[in-house]
C-alpha cells in the first residue's frame, strides 16, 4: 500500500508516524516513515501492511509528524483490491513462471480461432471434392490427355509434330 505525501512548504522535510485501520472490530496499526521530501515536491510512501483485509473498504487514519513538532492527519476509506489468483509453474532450474489461473484469453479471440479453423476445414473439403470430380474432357474422350491430331507424327520425346 502507498501513501502519497506532498510537501507544500518551503523547507526539506521528512515524516514519521503511523496508519491505523479498523475492520470487522479488529484494529490494524502500521508504521509509516518517509525520507526527505523536497519543497513543493511529493513522494509515495510504501507501507508494509501484512494482514490488511483485501477486497473491502476499511476506514483508516494516517497521522504523520514532520518538521519542528508539526503534525498532519488524514482520515478516509481505503480499499485494497484482492489479488488475482495465480498458479506458479517450475519452468527450469531456479526459474518459475506465475500465471493467472483461469482463462486469460479473451472470449472473442477463442471465437475468432474457432471460426478460422472451420473456414479452413470447409475450404479443404471443397478442394478435395474438386480434385475428385472427373474432368469433362476425361468423361468425353476416356482419357485426360489430348488425342493426337490426324496426320501428326510423334518425335523421340513423345511430342506431337505436324
ZINOR-V207502 format. One record per run of one state. SS is the DSSP state (H for helix, E for strand, - for the rest). FROM is the first residue (numbers start at 1). TO is the last residue. If there is no record, write none. Layout:
[[SS/FROM/TO] [SS/FROM/TO]]
This chain:
[[-/1/1] [E/2/6] [-/7/12] [E/13/23] [-/24/25] [E/26/37] [-/38/41] [E/42/46] [-/47/56] [E/57/66] [-/67/69] [E/70/79] [-/80/85] [E/86/92] [-/93/94] [E/95/100] [-/101/106] [H/107/132] [-/133/135] [H/136/141] [-/142/152] [E/153/154] [-/155/159] [E/160/161] [-/162/162]]
